[in-house]
């Protein structure tokens, strides 16, 4: 089913629709037009513009989302937006397509997309080449299904905004929010669909929209750092609220979960629909500690939390406290689970493990058998491996030691389609039970 378009941003058009419920087999598509004015680029002649973003889909082998059926079987084919059909799932990986120059001298492209959030960038004066084995993360899939790299990608990255070819820029009309010194974001985020189709989309009622801010505090090194803080709509300083601490992954920062993960939208929608309790959500920046888990834990327990407790009315009951994270943040979560389980009652490990052989692995704390752990990954997730940081290895170790846990798996890969879905389940079906 195709829905009509309405203005999304000044030069980004996407369908707008009143919230409604659709059958799972109803392929609701929204025509989305993205545009780029070459006049934005002043220092080089623009001869072409392309778009690269996470607009790929695949056929899942999973049987539901709570088991491991079909895990890591490999993707047989990546489907571009033009080949989307009901039943396909979004997956991380870059799709590339050239944009057309219209009669007004503006580059434009139109996709038909299902509801969701899609990261993307524009490529100025693109030059595709063969698939790049050394920089595989930068390879793109084109409309004909072939993979390519960008010619002189390394040189273009070093030149940055001075590059004459393959210059990668955010959408000037849809810039990501990065309100802190350390919170930079590389992609624009295209939000498609309605709040009923995806909890990642903004809630309709402004009165039910929570407050997102970034608070400064002095960290374990005596340095002023920023942490994201979400307060539920109607926050009342005379009430106490549960706390959820959420960690980003490797190379990330305190803005990631709210920019790429749309965590504030997820909380707004779940709270408004009565699917989770009102809670304060905090996102620290753990990259600055080079993933020293002991130091991260000390900073959170000795600096960040004491500061937050002077500003916000956070419940002191451990049954009202949760910790979760993605990838390296999932490993951080497991470190906290193994060593600080007396401080939180709920843990969510998304796409990362700590198993025997890793120095943080420990079953010495008796509290780990009294608290609750959700652990899992996406179907095509690189974290689904049998290393000491793999999810299945960690599950096997927990099972053997008879440590309680709940597995949860979703479609996608090691990407921002997986982690918001895992958090949504965590907040609705696991927390506060």
C-alpha positions in Angstrom: 0.0 0.0 0.0 1.4 3.4 -0.9 0.7 6.5 1.1 0.7 10.1 -0.2 3.5 12.6 0.5 3.5 15.7 2.7 6.3 18.0 3.8 8.8 16.5 6.2 11.6 19.2 6.0 12.2 22.1 3.7 13.7 19.9 1.1 12.8 16.4 2.3 9.4 15.1 1.6 7.8 12.1 3.2 4.3 10.8 3.6 2.4 11.9 6.7 -0.5 9.8 8.0 -2.7 9.7 11.1 -1.7 6.9 13.4 -3.3 3.6 12.5 -2.7 -0.1 12.8 -1.9 -2.1 9.7 -1.8 -5.8 9.0 1.6 -7.4 9.0 1.2 -8.5 5.4 0.3 -5.0 4.2 3.3 -3.4 2.6 2.7 0.2 3.6 5.1 2.3 1.6 5.8 6.0 1.8 7.2 8.0 -1.1 10.2 10.0 0.2 12.0 12.6 -1.9 15.4 13.8 -0.9 17.0 16.8 -2.5 20.4 18.6 -2.6 21.2 22.1 -3.8 24.7 22.1 -5.3 25.0 25.8 -4.4 25.8 24.6 -0.9 29.2 23.5 -2.1 31.3 26.7 -2.8 34.8 25.5 -3.2 34.5 22.9 -6.0 32.3 22.4 -9.1 29.6 19.9 -8.4 29.3 17.5 -11.4 27.2 14.9 -9.7 25.6 13.9 -6.4 24.8 10.4 -5.0 23.2 9.2 -1.8 24.5 6.4 0.4 22.6 5.1 3.4 21.1 2.1 5.1 18.3 1.5 2.7 18.8 -2.3 2.3 16.4 -5.2 3.0 16.8 -8.9 3.2 14.8 -12.1 3.7 15.0 -13.3 7.3 15.3 -17.0 8.2 14.1 -16.4 11.7 11.0 -18.1 13.2 9.8 -15.2 15.4 12.2 -13.0 17.3 12.8 -14.8 20.7 14.6 -17.9 19.5 17.9 -18.5 17.6 16.3 -20.1 14.5 18.1 -19.1 11.4 20.8 -17.2 13.2 23.8 -16.1 11.1 22.9 -18.1 8.1 24.2 -15.4 5.8 22.3 -12.9 3.6 21.6 -14.4 0.1 20.5 -11.1 -1.4 20.3 -7.5 -0.4 17.2 -5.8 -1.8 17.2 -2.1 -2.7 14.2 0.1 -2.0 12.9 -0.4 -5.5 12.6 -4.2 -4.7 11.0 -3.9 -1.3 8.0 -6.1 -0.6 6.1 -7.1 2.5 8.0 -9.5 4.7 11.5 -8.2 4.0 13.4 -6.8 7.0 15.8 -3.9 7.2 19.4 -4.6 7.6 22.6 -2.6 8.1 24.8 -2.1 5.0 25.2 0.8 2.6 23.0 1.3 -0.5 24.1 3.8 -3.1 22.3 5.4 -6.0 22.9 8.5 -8.1 20.6 11.5 -7.8 19.1 13.2 -10.8 19.5 16.8 -11.6 16.1 18.4 -12.1 15.1 21.4 -14.2 15.6 23.7 -11.2 19.2 22.7 -10.9 18.5 20.6 -7.8 19.6 17.0 -7.3 16.8 14.7 -6.2 15.9 11.1 -5.6 12.7 9.4 -4.5 12.4 6.1 -2.6 9.4 4.2 -1.5 10.1 3.0 2.0 8.3 1.2 4.8 8.1 2.9 8.2 11.4 3.2 10.0 14.5 5.3 10.6 17.2 5.3 7.9 20.7 6.8 8.3 22.1 8.5 5.1 24.7 10.9 3.6 25.2 12.6 0.3 28.2 12.0 -1.8 29.6 14.9 -3.8 31.2 14.1 -7.2 31.0 10.4 -6.6 33.4 8.0 -8.3 32.7 4.3 -7.8 35.3 1.7 -8.2 35.6 -2.1 -7.5 34.8 -3.5 -4.1 37.4 -2.4 -1.5 38.7 -5.4 0.5 40.8 -3.2 2.8 37.9 -0.8 3.6 35.0 -3.2 3.4 32.9 -1.2 5.8 32.7 1.6 3.2 31.5 -0.7 0.3 28.1 0.0 -1.1 25.5 -2.1 -2.9 24.0 -0.5 -6.0 20.6 -0.9 -7.6 21.8 -3.8 -9.8 22.9 -5.7 -6.7 26.7 -5.4 -7.2 29.1 -4.1 -4.6 31.5 -1.2 -5.1 34.0 0.9 -3.2 34.8 4.6 -3.8 37.9 5.4 -5.9 40.6 6.9 -3.6 38.3 6.5 -0.6 41.3 6.8 1.8 42.4 10.1 0.2 38.9 11.5 0.2 38.5 10.7 3.9 41.8 12.4 4.7 40.8 15.5 2.7 37.4 15.7 4.4 35.5 18.8 3.3 38.4 19.7 1.0 38.0 16.6 -1.2 37.0 17.2 -4.8 35.6 13.7 -5.3 33.7 11.4 -2.9 33.1 14.1 -0.4 30.6 12.7 2.2 28.3 15.2 3.8 25.2 15.3 6.0 21.9 16.5 4.5 22.1 20.3 5.0 18.3 20.3 5.4 18.3 17.5 7.9 21.4 17.9 10.1 21.8 15.5 13.0 21.6 17.0 16.5 25.0 17.0 18.2 24.6 19.4 21.2 27.8 18.4 23.0 31.5 18.7 22.4 31.9 15.0 22.2 28.6 14.1 20.6 29.3 14.4 16.9 27.1 12.4 14.5 28.1 11.5 10.9 24.7 10.7 9.4 21.4 12.4 8.9 18.5 10.3 10.0 15.4 10.0 7.8 12.3 9.2 9.8 9.5 7.5 7.9 6.0 6.5 8.9 3.9 6.9 12.0 4.1 6.3 15.7 1.8 3.3 15.5 4.0 1.6 12.9 7.3 2.3 14.6 8.0 3.5 18.2 11.1 5.3 16.8 8.9 7.9 15.1 8.0 11.1 17.1 4.8 10.9 19.2 1.8 12.8 17.8 0.7 14.6 21.0 3.2 17.3 22.1 1.9 17.0 25.7 3.2 13.4 25.8 6.7 14.3 24.6 9.5 13.9 27.1 12.3 16.4 27.7 15.8 15.6 26.3 18.8 17.5 27.6 22.6 17.1 28.0 24.0 17.6 31.4 27.6 18.4 32.3 29.3 16.8 35.3 32.9 16.3 36.5 34.0 12.8 35.8 36.5 10.3 37.4 39.4 12.1 35.7 38.3 15.6 36.9 37.2 16.5 33.4 33.8 18.0 32.5 31.8 15.5 30.5 28.3 15.4 29.1 25.6 12.8 29.6 22.2 12.6 27.8 19.2 12.8 30.1 15.6 11.9 29.1 12.8 12.9 31.4 9.3 11.6 30.8 6.5 14.0 29.8 5.1 15.8 32.9 8.2 15.1 35.0 7.4 15.9 38.6 10.3 16.7 40.9 8.3 15.6 43.9 8.0 12.0 42.6 10.7 9.4 42.4 11.4 7.7 39.1 13.1 4.5 37.9 16.5 4.9 36.2 17.8 3.3 33.0 21.4 3.8 32.1 22.1 3.1 28.4 25.6 2.7 26.8 26.5 3.3 23.2 29.0 1.1 21.4 32.6 1.4 20.2 33.4 4.8 18.7 30.1 6.2 19.8 29.1 8.9 22.3 26.3 10.1 24.5 24.2 11.4 21.6 24.1 8.1 19.6 21.0 6.5 21.3 19.0 9.6 20.9 20.1 10.5 17.4 20.5 7.2 15.7 18.4 5.1 18.1 15.6 7.6 18.6 15.5 6.4 22.2 13.4 9.4 23.4 10.7 8.7 20.8 10.6 5.0 21.9 10.2 6.0 25.5 7.5 8.6 24.6 5.5 6.1 22.7 5.8 3.2 25.2 4.9 5.4 28.1 1.9 7.1 26.4 0.6 3.6 25.4 1.0 2.2 28.9 3.6 -0.2 27.7 6.3 0.8 30.2 6.7 2.9 33.3 7.8 6.5 33.3 11.6 6.5 33.8 14.6 8.7 33.6 17.1 7.5 30.9 20.7 8.4 31.0 23.4 8.0 28.3 27.0 8.5 29.3 30.0 8.8 27.0 32.1 5.7 27.6 34.4 6.0 24.6 36.5 8.6 26.5 37.7 5.8 28.9 39.0 3.6 26.1 36.6 0.9 27.2 38.3 0.3 30.5 35.3 -1.3 32.1 36.6 -0.8 35.7 37.0 2.9 35.0 33.7 3.2 33.3 32.0 1.5 36.3 33.8 3.7 38.7 32.9 6.9 36.8 29.2 5.9 36.7 29.0 4.8 40.4 31.3 7.5 41.9 30.7 10.5 39.7 27.8 10.4 37.3 25.1 8.8 39.5 25.9 10.9 42.6 25.6 14.0 40.4 22.3 12.9 38.8 20.9 12.1 42.2 21.4 15.7 43.3 19.5 17.0 40.3 16.7 14.4 39.7 14.5 12.5 42.0 15.9 9.0 41.1 14.6 6.0 43.1 17.2 4.5 45.4 15.5 1.1 45.2 17.6 -1.3 43.1 14.4 -2.8 41.7 13.9 0.6 40.0 17.3 0.6 38.3 18.4 -0.9 35.0 21.6 -0.9 32.8 21.8 -1.8 29.2 23.9 -1.2 26.1 24.9 -2.2 22.6 28.1 -3.9 21.3 30.9 -2.6 23.5 28.1 -1.1 25.6 26.7 -4.6 25.8 30.1 -5.8 27.2 30.0 -2.9 29.6 26.5 -4.1 30.7 27.8 -7.6 31.3 30.8 -6.2 33.3 28.3 -4.4 35.5 26.2 -7.5 35.7 29.1 -9.6 36.8 30.6 -7.1 39.3 27.8 -4.6 40.2 24.7 -6.7 40.3 23.8 -5.4 43.8 23.3 -2.0 42.2 20.8 -2.8 39.5 18.0 -5.3 39.1 17.8 -5.4 35.3 20.5 -5.7 32.7 20.2 -5.7 28.9 23.1 -6.9 26.8 22.5 -6.1 23.1 25.0 -7.6 20.6 28.0 -8.2 22.8 29.2 -10.9 25.2 31.7 -11.6 28.0 32.4 -15.3 28.3 35.2 -17.4 29.9 38.6 -16.2 28.7 37.7 -12.6 29.0 39.2 -10.9 32.1 35.8 -9.4 33.1 34.0 -12.7 33.2 33.2 -13.7 36.7 30.5 -15.7 38.5 31.7 -14.8 42.0 29.0 -12.3 42.8 26.0 -14.2 44.3 23.7 -11.4 43.3 23.9 -12.3 39.6 21.5 -15.2 40.4 19.0 -12.7 41.9 18.8 -10.1 39.2 17.5 -10.3 35.6 19.5 -10.4 32.4 18.2 -10.1 28.8 20.9 -11.0 26.2 20.8 -11.4 22.5 21.7 -10.0 19.1 20.4 -9.6 15.5 20.1 -12.5 13.1 23.1 -11.5 11.0 25.0 -9.9 13.8 28.8 -10.1 13.9 28.4 -10.5 17.7 26.8 -13.9 17.1 30.1 -15.8 17.2 31.9 -18.2 19.5 34.7 -15.9 20.8 35.0 -14.8 24.4 33.0 -11.7 23.4 30.4 -13.6 21.5 26.8 -13.7 22.4 26.3 -17.5 22.0 29.5 -18.3 24.0 28.2 -16.1 26.8 24.8 -17.7 26.8 26.4 -21.2 26.9 28.5 -20.1 29.9 25.5 -18.7 31.8 23.5 -21.8 31.0 26.2 -24.1 32.2 26.5 -22.1 35.5 22.8 -22.1 35.9 22.7 -18.3 35.9 19.2 -17.1 34.9 18.9 -15.1 31.7 16.4 -14.4 28.9 17.5 -14.7 25.3 16.1 -12.3 22.7 16.9 -12.1 19.0 15.7 -9.8 16.3 16.2 -9.4 12.5 18.9 -7.2 11.1 22.7 -7.1 11.7 25.0 -5.2 14.0 23.1 -2.1 13.3 20.6 0.6 14.4 17.7 -1.6 13.2 18.6 -4.2 15.8 19.4 -2.2 18.9 16.3 0.1 19.1 14.1 -3.1 18.6 16.0 -4.8 21.5 15.6 -1.8 23.7 11.9 -1.5 22.9 11.4 -5.1 24.0 13.6 -4.6 27.0 11.6 -1.6 28.2 8.1 -3.1 27.5 8.4 -6.8 28.3 11.4 -7.1 30.6 11.8 -4.1 32.9 9.9 -3.7 36.1 8.4 -7.2 36.0 
